[in-house]
Amino acid sequence: MSRSAFALRFQELVGESPMEYLTRWRVQSAAQALRTTNEQVIDIAERYGYGSEAAFSRAFKRMMGETPGKHRREKA
């Protein structure tokens, strides 16, 4: 199966693109780690596949509407 055929079929079945799904899963998993651990943000970012804290923060804010630090403080 080609990548484009896979992406189209995935979109039909799941309702979002494979990249949107992956980003949402990574950010939601990281959000849980922020709430339940005292790990540094950079360590959580790296664990969930982000190469820098800045890239993680941008993705997190886009998906969650707040920064990782604010999420940790407000949800603790």
Distance bins in CASP14 RR format, pairs under 12 A and 6 or more apart:
PFRMAT RR
TARGET T0000
AUTHOR 0000-0000-0000
RMODE 2
METHOD distances of the structure
MODEL  1
1 7 0 0 0 0 1 0 0 0 0 0 0
1 8 0 0 0 0 1 0 0 0 0 0 0
1 9 1 0 0 1 0 0 0 0 0 0 0
1 10 0 0 0 0 0 1 0 0 0 0 0
2 8 0 0 0 0 1 0 0 0 0 0 0
2 9 0 0 0 0 0 1 0 0 0 0 0
3 9 0 0 0 0 0 1 0 0 0 0 0
3 10 0 0 0 0 0 1 0 0 0 0 0
3 17 0 0 0 0 0 1 0 0 0 0 0
3 18 0 0 0 0 1 0 0 0 0 0 0
3 19 0 0 0 0 0 1 0 0 0 0 0
4 10 0 0 0 0 0 1 0 0 0 0 0
4 11 0 0 0 0 0 1 0 0 0 0 0
4 17 0 0 0 0 0 1 0 0 0 0 0
4 18 0 0 0 0 0 1 0 0 0 0 0
5 11 0 0 0 0 0 1 0 0 0 0 0
5 12 0 0 0 0 0 1 0 0 0 0 0
5 18 0 0 0 0 0 1 0 0 0 0 0
6 12 0 0 0 0 0 1 0 0 0 0 0
6 13 0 0 0 0 0 1 0 0 0 0 0
6 14 0 0 0 0 0 1 0 0 0 0 0
6 17 0 0 0 0 0 1 0 0 0 0 0
6 18 1 0 0 1 0 0 0 0 0 0 0
6 19 0 0 0 0 0 1 0 0 0 0 0
7 13 0 0 0 0 0 1 0 0 0 0 0
7 14 0 0 0 0 0 1 0 0 0 0 0
7 15 0 0 0 0 0 1 0 0 0 0 0
7 16 0 0 0 0 0 1 0 0 0 0 0
7 17 1 0 0 1 0 0 0 0 0 0 0
7 18 1 0 1 0 0 0 0 0 0 0 0
7 19 0 0 0 0 1 0 0 0 0 0 0
7 20 0 0 0 0 0 1 0 0 0 0 0
7 21 0 0 0 0 0 1 0 0 0 0 0
7 22 0 0 0 0 0 1 0 0 0 0 0
8 14 0 0 0 0 0 1 0 0 0 0 0
8 15 0 0 0 0 0 1 0 0 0 0 0
8 17 0 0 0 0 1 0 0 0 0 0 0
8 18 0 0 0 0 0 1 0 0 0 0 0
9 15 0 0 0 0 0 1 0 0 0 0 0
9 17 0 0 0 0 0 1 0 0 0 0 0
9 18 0 0 0 0 1 0 0 0 0 0 0
10 16 0 0 0 0 1 0 0 0 0 0 0
10 17 1 0 0 1 0 0 0 0 0 0 0
10 18 1 0 1 0 0 0 0 0 0 0 0
10 19 0 0 0 0 1 0 0 0 0 0 0
10 20 0 0 0 0 1 0 0 0 0 0 0
10 21 1 0 0 1 0 0 0 0 0 0 0
10 22 0 0 0 0 0 1 0 0 0 0 0
11 17 1 0 1 0 0 0 0 0 0 0 0
11 18 0 0 0 0 1 0 0 0 0 0 0
11 19 0 0 0 0 0 1 0 0 0 0 0
11 20 0 0 0 0 1 0 0 0 0 0 0
11 21 0 0 0 0 1 0 0 0 0 0 0
12 18 0 0 0 0 0 1 0 0 0 0 0
13 21 0 0 0 0 0 1 0 0 0 0 0
14 20 0 0 0 0 1 0 0 0 0 0 0
14 21 1 0 1 0 0 0 0 0 0 0 0
14 22 0 0 0 0 0 1 0 0 0 0 0
14 24 0 0 0 0 0 1 0 0 0 0 0
14 25 0 0 0 0 0 1 0 0 0 0 0
15 21 0 0 0 0 1 0 0 0 0 0 0
15 24 0 0 0 0 0 1 0 0 0 0 0
16 22 0 0 0 0 1 0 0 0 0 0 0
16 23 0 0 0 0 1 0 0 0 0 0 0
16 24 1 0 0 1 0 0 0 0 0 0 0
16 25 0 0 0 0 0 1 0 0 0 0 0
16 63 0 0 0 0 0 1 0 0 0 0 0
17 23 0 0 0 0 1 0 0 0 0 0 0
17 24 0 0 0 0 0 1 0 0 0 0 0
18 24 0 0 0 0 0 1 0 0 0 0 0
18 25 0 0 0 0 0 1 0 0 0 0 0
19 25 0 0 0 0 0 1 0 0 0 0 0
19 26 0 0 0 0 0 1 0 0 0 0 0
19 59 0 0 0 0 0 1 0 0 0 0 0
20 26 0 0 0 0 0 1 0 0 0 0 0
20 27 0 0 0 0 0 1 0 0 0 0 0
20 59 0 0 0 0 0 1 0 0 0 0 0
20 62 0 0 0 0 0 1 0 0 0 0 0
20 63 0 0 0 0 1 0 0 0 0 0 0
21 27 0 0 0 0 0 1 0 0 0 0 0
21 28 0 0 0 0 0 1 0 0 0 0 0
21 63 0 0 0 0 0 1 0 0 0 0 0
22 28 0 0 0 0 0 1 0 0 0 0 0
22 29 0 0 0 0 0 1 0 0 0 0 0
22 48 0 0 0 0 0 1 0 0 0 0 0
22 49 0 0 0 0 1 0 0 0 0 0 0
22 50 0 0 0 0 0 1 0 0 0 0 0
22 59 0 0 0 0 0 1 0 0 0 0 0
22 63 0 0 0 0 0 1 0 0 0 0 0
23 29 0 0 0 0 0 1 0 0 0 0 0
23 30 0 0 0 0 0 1 0 0 0 0 0
23 48 0 0 0 0 1 0 0 0 0 0 0
23 49 0 0 0 0 0 1 0 0 0 0 0
23 50 0 0 0 0 0 1 0 0 0 0 0
23 55 0 0 0 0 0 1 0 0 0 0 0
23 56 0 0 0 0 0 1 0 0 0 0 0
23 58 0 0 0 0 0 1 0 0 0 0 0
23 59 1 0 0 1 0 0 0 0 0 0 0
23 60 0 0 0 0 1 0 0 0 0 0 0
23 62 0 0 0 0 1 0 0 0 0 0 0
23 63 1 0 0 1 0 0 0 0 0 0 0
23 64 0 0 0 0 0 1 0 0 0 0 0
24 30 0 0 0 0 0 1 0 0 0 0 0
24 31 0 0 0 0 0 1 0 0 0 0 0
24 48 0 0 0 0 0 1 0 0 0 0 0
24 59 0 0 0 0 1 0 0 0 0 0 0
24 60 0 0 0 0 0 1 0 0 0 0 0
24 62 0 0 0 0 0 1 0 0 0 0 0
24 63 1 0 0 1 0 0 0 0 0 0 0
24 64 0 0 0 0 1 0 0 0 0 0 0
25 31 0 0 0 0 0 1 0 0 0 0 0
25 32 0 0 0 0 0 1 0 0 0 0 0
25 48 0 0 0 0 1 0 0 0 0 0 0
25 49 0 0 0 0 0 1 0 0 0 0 0
25 59 0 0 0 0 0 1 0 0 0 0 0
25 63 0 0 0 0 0 1 0 0 0 0 0
26 32 0 0 0 0 0 1 0 0 0 0 0
26 33 0 0 0 0 0 1 0 0 0 0 0
26 44 0 0 0 0 0 1 0 0 0 0 0
26 45 0 0 0 0 1 0 0 0 0 0 0
26 46 0 0 0 0 0 1 0 0 0 0 0
26 47 0 0 0 0 1 0 0 0 0 0 0
26 48 1 0 1 0 0 0 0 0 0 0 0
26 49 1 0 0 1 0 0 0 0 0 0 0
26 50 1 0 0 1 0 0 0 0 0 0 0
26 51 0 0 0 0 0 1 0 0 0 0 0
26 55 0 0 0 0 0 1 0 0 0 0 0
26 56 0 0 0 0 1 0 0 0 0 0 0
26 59 1 0 0 1 0 0 0 0 0 0 0
26 60 0 0 0 0 1 0 0 0 0 0 0
26 62 0 0 0 0 0 1 0 0 0 0 0
26 63 0 0 0 0 1 0 0 0 0 0 0
26 64 0 0 0 0 0 1 0 0 0 0 0
27 33 0 0 0 0 0 1 0 0 0 0 0
27 34 0 0 0 0 0 1 0 0 0 0 0
27 44 0 0 0 0 0 1 0 0 0 0 0
27 45 0 0 0 0 0 1 0 0 0 0 0
27 48 1 0 0 1 0 0 0 0 0 0 0
27 49 0 0 0 0 0 1 0 0 0 0 0
27 50 0 0 0 0 1 0 0 0 0 0 0
27 55 0 0 0 0 0 1 0 0 0 0 0
27 56 0 0 0 0 1 0 0 0 0 0 0
27 57 0 0 0 0 0 1 0 0 0 0 0
27 58 0 0 0 0 0 1 0 0 0 0 0
27 59 1 0 0 1 0 0 0 0 0 0 0
27 60 1 0 1 0 0 0 0 0 0 0 0
27 61 0 0 0 0 1 0 0 0 0 0 0
27 62 0 0 0 0 1 0 0 0 0 0 0
27 63 1 0 1 0 0 0 0 0 0 0 0
27 64 1 0 0 1 0 0 0 0 0 0 0
27 65 0 0 0 0 0 1 0 0 0 0 0
27 66 0 0 0 0 0 1 0 0 0 0 0
27 68 0 0 0 0 1 0 0 0 0 0 0
27 71 0 0 0 0 1 0 0 0 0 0 0
28 34 0 0 0 0 0 1 0 0 0 0 0
28 35 0 0 0 0 0 1 0 0 0 0 0
28 48 0 0 0 0 1 0 0 0 0 0 0
28 59 0 0 0 0 0 1 0 0 0 0 0
28 60 0 0 0 0 1 0 0 0 0 0 0
28 63 1 0 0 1 0 0 0 0 0 0 0
28 64 0 0 0 0 1 0 0 0 0 0 0
28 71 0 0 0 0 0 1 0 0 0 0 0
29 35 0 0 0 0 0 1 0 0 0 0 0
29 36 0 0 0 0 0 1 0 0 0 0 0
29 37 0 0 0 0 0 1 0 0 0 0 0
29 44 0 0 0 0 1 0 0 0 0 0 0
29 45 0 0 0 0 0 1 0 0 0 0 0
29 47 0 0 0 0 1 0 0 0 0 0 0
29 48 1 0 1 0 0 0 0 0 0 0 0
29 49 0 0 0 0 0 1 0 0 0 0 0
29 50 0 0 0 0 0 1 0 0 0 0 0
29 56 0 0 0 0 0 1 0 0 0 0 0
29 60 0 0 0 0 0 1 0 0 0 0 0
29 63 0 0 0 0 0 1 0 0 0 0 0
30 36 0 0 0 0 0 1 0 0 0 0 0
30 37 0 0 0 0 0 1 0 0 0 0 0
30 39 0 0 0 0 1 0 0 0 0 0 0
30 41 0 0 0 0 1 0 0 0 0 0 0
30 42 0 0 0 0 0 1 0 0 0 0 0
30 43 0 0 0 0 0 1 0 0 0 0 0
30 44 1 0 1 0 0 0 0 0 0 0 0
30 45 1 0 0 1 0 0 0 0 0 0 0
30 46 0 0 0 0 0 1 0 0 0 0 0
30 47 1 0 0 1 0 0 0 0 0 0 0
30 48 1 0 1 0 0 0 0 0 0 0 0
30 49 0 0 0 0 1 0 0 0 0 0 0
30 50 0 0 0 0 1 0 0 0 0 0 0
30 53 0 0 0 0 0 1 0 0 0 0 0
30 55 0 0 0 0 0 1 0 0 0 0 0
30 56 1 0 0 1 0 0 0 0 0 0 0
30 57 0 0 0 0 0 1 0 0 0 0 0
30 59 0 0 0 0 1 0 0 0 0 0 0
30 60 1 0 0 1 0 0 0 0 0 0 0
30 61 0 0 0 0 0 1 0 0 0 0 0
30 63 0 0 0 0 1 0 0 0 0 0 0
30 64 0 0 0 0 1 0 0 0 0 0 0
30 68 1 0 0 1 0 0 0 0 0 0 0
30 69 0 0 0 0 0 1 0 0 0 0 0
30 71 0 0 0 0 1 0 0 0 0 0 0
30 72 0 0 0 0 0 1 0 0 0 0 0
31 37 0 0 0 0 0 1 0 0 0 0 0
31 41 0 0 0 0 0 1 0 0 0 0 0
31 44 0 0 0 0 1 0 0 0 0 0 0
31 45 0 0 0 0 0 1 0 0 0 0 0
31 48 0 0 0 0 1 0 0 0 0 0 0
31 56 0 0 0 0 0 1 0 0 0 0 0
31 59 0 0 0 0 0 1 0 0 0 0 0
31 60 1 0 0 1 0 0 0 0 0 0 0
31 61 0 0 0 0 0 1 0 0 0 0 0
31 63 0 0 0 0 1 0 0 0 0 0 0
31 64 1 0 0 1 0 0 0 0 0 0 0
31 65 0 0 0 0 0 1 0 0 0 0 0
31 66 0 0 0 0 1 0 0 0 0 0 0
31 67 0 0 0 0 0 1 0 0 0 0 0
31 68 1 0 0 1 0 0 0 0 0 0 0
31 69 0 0 0 0 0 1 0 0 0 0 0
31 70 0 0 0 0 0 1 0 0 0 0 0
31 71 1 0 1 0 0 0 0 0 0 0 0
31 72 0 0 0 0 1 0 0 0 0 0 0
31 74 0 0 0 0 0 1 0 0 0 0 0
31 75 1 0 0 1 0 0 0 0 0 0 0
32 39 0 0 0 0 0 1 0 0 0 0 0
32 44 0 0 0 0 1 0 0 0 0 0 0
32 47 0 0 0 0 0 1 0 0 0 0 0
32 48 0 0 0 0 0 1 0 0 0 0 0
32 64 0 0 0 0 0 1 0 0 0 0 0
32 68 0 0 0 0 0 1 0 0 0 0 0
32 71 0 0 0 0 0 1 0 0 0 0 0
32 72 0 0 0 0 0 1 0 0 0 0 0
32 75 0 0 0 0 1 0 0 0 0 0 0
33 39 1 0 0 1 0 0 0 0 0 0 0
33 40 0 0 0 0 0 1 0 0 0 0 0
33 41 0 0 0 0 1 0 0 0 0 0 0
33 43 0 0 0 0 1 0 0 0 0 0 0
33 44 1 0 1 0 0 0 0 0 0 0 0
33 45 0 0 0 0 1 0 0 0 0 0 0
33 46 0 0 0 0 0 1 0 0 0 0 0
33 47 1 0 0 1 0 0 0 0 0 0 0
33 48 1 0 0 1 0 0 0 0 0 0 0
33 56 0 0 0 0 0 1 0 0 0 0 0
33 60 0 0 0 0 0 1 0 0 0 0 0
33 68 0 0 0 0 1 0 0 0 0 0 0
33 71 0 0 0 0 0 1 0 0 0 0 0
33 72 0 0 0 0 1 0 0 0 0 0 0
33 75 0 0 0 0 0 1 0 0 0 0 0
34 40 0 0 0 0 0 1 0 0 0 0 0
34 41 1 0 0 1 0 0 0 0 0 0 0
34 42 0 0 0 0 0 1 0 0 0 0 0
34 43 0 0 0 0 0 1 0 0 0 0 0
34 44 1 0 0 1 0 0 0 0 0 0 0
34 45 0 0 0 0 0 1 0 0 0 0 0
34 47 0 0 0 0 0 1 0 0 0 0 0
34 48 0 0 0 0 0 1 0 0 0 0 0
34 56 0 0 0 0 0 1 0 0 0 0 0
34 57 0 0 0 0 0 1 0 0 0 0 0
34 60 0 0 0 0 1 0 0 0 0 0 0
34 64 0 0 0 0 1 0 0 0 0 0 0
34 66 0 0 0 0 0 1 0 0 0 0 0
34 67 0 0 0 0 0 1 0 0 0 0 0
34 68 1 0 1 0 0 0 0 0 0 0 0
34 69 1 0 0 1 0 0 0 0 0 0 0
34 70 0 0 0 0 1 0 0 0 0 0 0
34 71 1 0 1 0 0 0 0 0 0 0 0
34 72 1 0 1 0 0 0 0 0 0 0 0
34 73 0 0 0 0 1 0 0 0 0 0 0
34 74 0 0 0 0 0 1 0 0 0 0 0
34 75 1 0 0 1 0 0 0 0 0 0 0
34 76 0 0 0 0 1 0 0 0 0 0 0
35 44 0 0 0 0 0 1 0 0 0 0 0
35 64 0 0 0 0 0 1 0 0 0 0 0
35 68 0 0 0 0 0 1 0 0 0 0 0
35 69 0 0 0 0 0 1 0 0 0 0 0
35 71 1 0 0 1 0 0 0 0 0 0 0
35 72 1 0 0 1 0 0 0 0 0 0 0
35 73 0 0 0 0 0 1 0 0 0 0 0
35 74 0 0 0 0 1 0 0 0 0 0 0
35 75 1 0 1 0 0 0 0 0 0 0 0
35 76 1 0 0 1 0 0 0 0 0 0 0
36 44 0 0 0 0 0 1 0 0 0 0 0
36 71 0 0 0 0 0 1 0 0 0 0 0
36 72 0 0 0 0 1 0 0 0 0 0 0
36 75 0 0 0 0 1 0 0 0 0 0 0
36 76 0 0 0 0 1 0 0 0 0 0 0
37 43 0 0 0 0 1 0 0 0 0 0 0
37 44 1 0 0 1 0 0 0 0 0 0 0
37 47 0 0 0 0 0 1 0 0 0 0 0
37 72 0 0 0 0 1 0 0 0 0 0 0
37 76 0 0 0 0 0 1 0 0 0 0 0
38 44 0 0 0 0 0 1 0 0 0 0 0
38 72 0 0 0 0 1 0 0 0 0 0 0
38 76 0 0 0 0 1 0 0 0 0 0 0
39 45 0 0 0 0 1 0 0 0 0 0 0
39 46 0 0 0 0 1 0 0 0 0 0 0
39 47 0 0 0 0 1 0 0 0 0 0 0
39 48 0 0 0 0 0 1 0 0 0 0 0
39 68 0 0 0 0 0 1 0 0 0 0 0
39 72 0 0 0 0 1 0 0 0 0 0 0
40 46 0 0 0 0 1 0 0 0 0 0 0
40 47 0 0 0 0 0 1 0 0 0 0 0
40 53 0 0 0 0 1 0 0 0 0 0 0
40 56 0 0 0 0 0 1 0 0 0 0 0
40 68 0 0 0 0 0 1 0 0 0 0 0
40 69 0 0 0 0 0 1 0 0 0 0 0
40 72 0 0 0 0 0 1 0 0 0 0 0
41 47 0 0 0 0 0 1 0 0 0 0 0
41 48 0 0 0 0 0 1 0 0 0 0 0
41 50 0 0 0 0 1 0 0 0 0 0 0
41 52 0 0 0 0 0 1 0 0 0 0 0
41 53 1 0 1 0 0 0 0 0 0 0 0
41 54 0 0 0 0 0 1 0 0 0 0 0
41 55 0 0 0 0 0 1 0 0 0 0 0
41 56 1 0 0 1 0 0 0 0 0 0 0
41 57 1 0 0 1 0 0 0 0 0 0 0
41 60 0 0 0 0 1 0 0 0 0 0 0
41 67 0 0 0 0 1 0 0 0 0 0 0
41 68 1 0 1 0 0 0 0 0 0 0 0
41 69 1 0 0 1 0 0 0 0 0 0 0
41 70 0 0 0 0 0 1 0 0 0 0 0
41 71 0 0 0 0 1 0 0 0 0 0 0
41 72 1 0 0 1 0 0 0 0 0 0 0
41 73 0 0 0 0 0 1 0 0 0 0 0
42 48 0 0 0 0 0 1 0 0 0 0 0
42 49 0 0 0 0 0 1 0 0 0 0 0
42 50 0 0 0 0 1 0 0 0 0 0 0
42 51 0 0 0 0 1 0 0 0 0 0 0
42 52 0 0 0 0 1 0 0 0 0 0 0
42 53 1 0 1 0 0 0 0 0 0 0 0
42 54 0 0 0 0 1 0 0 0 0 0 0
42 55 0 0 0 0 0 1 0 0 0 0 0
42 56 1 0 0 1 0 0 0 0 0 0 0
42 57 0 0 0 0 0 1 0 0 0 0 0
42 68 0 0 0 0 1 0 0 0 0 0 0
42 69 0 0 0 0 0 1 0 0 0 0 0
43 49 0 0 0 0 0 1 0 0 0 0 0
43 50 0 0 0 0 0 1 0 0 0 0 0
43 51 0 0 0 0 0 1 0 0 0 0 0
43 53 0 0 0 0 1 0 0 0 0 0 0
43 56 0 0 0 0 0 1 0 0 0 0 0
43 68 0 0 0 0 0 1 0 0 0 0 0
44 50 0 0 0 0 1 0 0 0 0 0 0
44 51 0 0 0 0 0 1 0 0 0 0 0
44 53 0 0 0 0 1 0 0 0 0 0 0
44 56 1 0 0 1 0 0 0 0 0 0 0
44 57 0 0 0 0 0 1 0 0 0 0 0
44 60 0 0 0 0 1 0 0 0 0 0 0
44 68 1 0 0 1 0 0 0 0 0 0 0
44 69 0 0 0 0 0 1 0 0 0 0 0
44 71 0 0 0 0 0 1 0 0 0 0 0
44 72 0 0 0 0 1 0 0 0 0 0 0
45 51 1 0 0 1 0 0 0 0 0 0 0
45 52 1 0 0 1 0 0 0 0 0 0 0
45 53 1 0 1 0 0 0 0 0 0 0 0
45 54 0 0 0 0 1 0 0 0 0 0 0
45 55 1 0 0 1 0 0 0 0 0 0 0
45 56 1 1 0 0 0 0 0 0 0 0 0
45 57 1 0 0 1 0 0 0 0 0 0 0
45 58 0 0 0 0 0 1 0 0 0 0 0
45 59 0 0 0 0 1 0 0 0 0 0 0
45 60 0 0 0 0 1 0 0 0 0 0 0
45 68 1 0 0 1 0 0 0 0 0 0 0
45 69 0 0 0 0 0 1 0 0 0 0 0
46 52 0 0 0 0 1 0 0 0 0 0 0
46 53 0 0 0 0 1 0 0 0 0 0 0
46 55 0 0 0 0 0 1 0 0 0 0 0
46 56 0 0 0 0 1 0 0 0 0 0 0
47 56 0 0 0 0 0 1 0 0 0 0 0
48 55 0 0 0 0 0 1 0 0 0 0 0
48 56 1 0 0 1 0 0 0 0 0 0 0
48 59 0 0 0 0 1 0 0 0 0 0 0
48 60 0 0 0 0 1 0 0 0 0 0 0
48 63 0 0 0 0 0 1 0 0 0 0 0
48 68 0 0 0 0 0 1 0 0 0 0 0
49 55 0 0 0 0 1 0 0 0 0 0 0
49 56 0 0 0 0 1 0 0 0 0 0 0
49 59 0 0 0 0 0 1 0 0 0 0 0
50 56 1 1 0 0 0 0 0 0 0 0 0
50 57 0 0 0 0 1 0 0 0 0 0 0
50 58 0 0 0 0 1 0 0 0 0 0 0
50 59 1 0 0 1 0 0 0 0 0 0 0
50 60 0 0 0 0 1 0 0 0 0 0 0
50 68 0 0 0 0 0 1 0 0 0 0 0
51 57 0 0 0 0 0 1 0 0 0 0 0
51 58 0 0 0 0 0 1 0 0 0 0 0
51 59 0 0 0 0 0 1 0 0 0 0 0
52 58 0 0 0 0 1 0 0 0 0 0 0
52 59 0 0 0 0 0 1 0 0 0 0 0
53 59 0 0 0 0 0 1 0 0 0 0 0
53 60 0 0 0 0 1 0 0 0 0 0 0
53 67 0 0 0 0 0 1 0 0 0 0 0
53 68 0 0 0 0 1 0 0 0 0 0 0
53 69 0 0 0 0 0 1 0 0 0 0 0
54 60 0 0 0 0 0 1 0 0 0 0 0
54 61 0 0 0 0 0 1 0 0 0 0 0
54 67 0 0 0 0 0 1 0 0 0 0 0
54 68 0 0 0 0 0 1 0 0 0 0 0
55 61 0 0 0 0 0 1 0 0 0 0 0
55 62 0 0 0 0 0 1 0 0 0 0 0
55 68 0 0 0 0 0 1 0 0 0 0 0
56 62 0 0 0 0 0 1 0 0 0 0 0
56 63 0 0 0 0 0 1 0 0 0 0 0
56 64 0 0 0 0 0 1 0 0 0 0 0
56 67 0 0 0 0 0 1 0 0 0 0 0
56 68 1 0 0 1 0 0 0 0 0 0 0
56 69 0 0 0 0 0 1 0 0 0 0 0
56 71 0 0 0 0 0 1 0 0 0 0 0
57 63 0 0 0 0 0 1 0 0 0 0 0
57 64 0 0 0 0 0 1 0 0 0 0 0
57 65 0 0 0 0 0 1 0 0 0 0 0
57 66 0 0 0 0 0 1 0 0 0 0 0
57 67 1 0 1 0 0 0 0 0 0 0 0
57 68 1 0 1 0 0 0 0 0 0 0 0
57 69 0 0 0 0 1 0 0 0 0 0 0
57 70 0 0 0 0 0 1 0 0 0 0 0
57 71 0 0 0 0 0 1 0 0 0 0 0
57 72 0 0 0 0 0 1 0 0 0 0 0
58 64 0 0 0 0 0 1 0 0 0 0 0
58 65 0 0 0 0 0 1 0 0 0 0 0
58 67 0 0 0 0 1 0 0 0 0 0 0
58 68 0 0 0 0 0 1 0 0 0 0 0
59 65 0 0 0 0 0 1 0 0 0 0 0
59 67 0 0 0 0 0 1 0 0 0 0 0
59 68 0 0 0 0 1 0 0 0 0 0 0
60 66 1 0 0 1 0 0 0 0 0 0 0
60 67 1 0 0 1 0 0 0 0 0 0 0
60 68 1 0 1 0 0 0 0 0 0 0 0
60 69 0 0 0 0 1 0 0 0 0 0 0
60 70 0 0 0 0 1 0 0 0 0 0 0
60 71 1 0 0 1 0 0 0 0 0 0 0
60 72 0 0 0 0 0 1 0 0 0 0 0
61 67 1 0 1 0 0 0 0 0 0 0 0
61 68 0 0 0 0 1 0 0 0 0 0 0
61 69 0 0 0 0 0 1 0 0 0 0 0
61 70 0 0 0 0 1 0 0 0 0 0 0
61 71 0 0 0 0 1 0 0 0 0 0 0
62 68 0 0 0 0 0 1 0 0 0 0 0
63 71 0 0 0 0 0 1 0 0 0 0 0
64 70 0 0 0 0 1 0 0 0 0 0 0
64 71 1 0 0 1 0 0 0 0 0 0 0
64 72 0 0 0 0 0 1 0 0 0 0 0
64 74 0 0 0 0 0 1 0 0 0 0 0
64 75 0 0 0 0 0 1 0 0 0 0 0
65 71 0 0 0 0 1 0 0 0 0 0 0
65 74 0 0 0 0 0 1 0 0 0 0 0
66 72 0 0 0 0 1 0 0 0 0 0 0
66 73 0 0 0 0 1 0 0 0 0 0 0
66 74 1 0 0 1 0 0 0 0 0 0 0
66 75 0 0 0 0 1 0 0 0 0 0 0
67 73 0 0 0 0 1 0 0 0 0 0 0
67 74 0 0 0 0 0 1 0 0 0 0 0
68 74 0 0 0 0 0 1 0 0 0 0 0
68 75 0 0 0 0 0 1 0 0 0 0 0
69 75 0 0 0 0 1 0 0 0 0 0 0
69 76 0 0 0 0 0 1 0 0 0 0 0
70 76 0 0 0 0 0 1 0 0 0 0 0
END
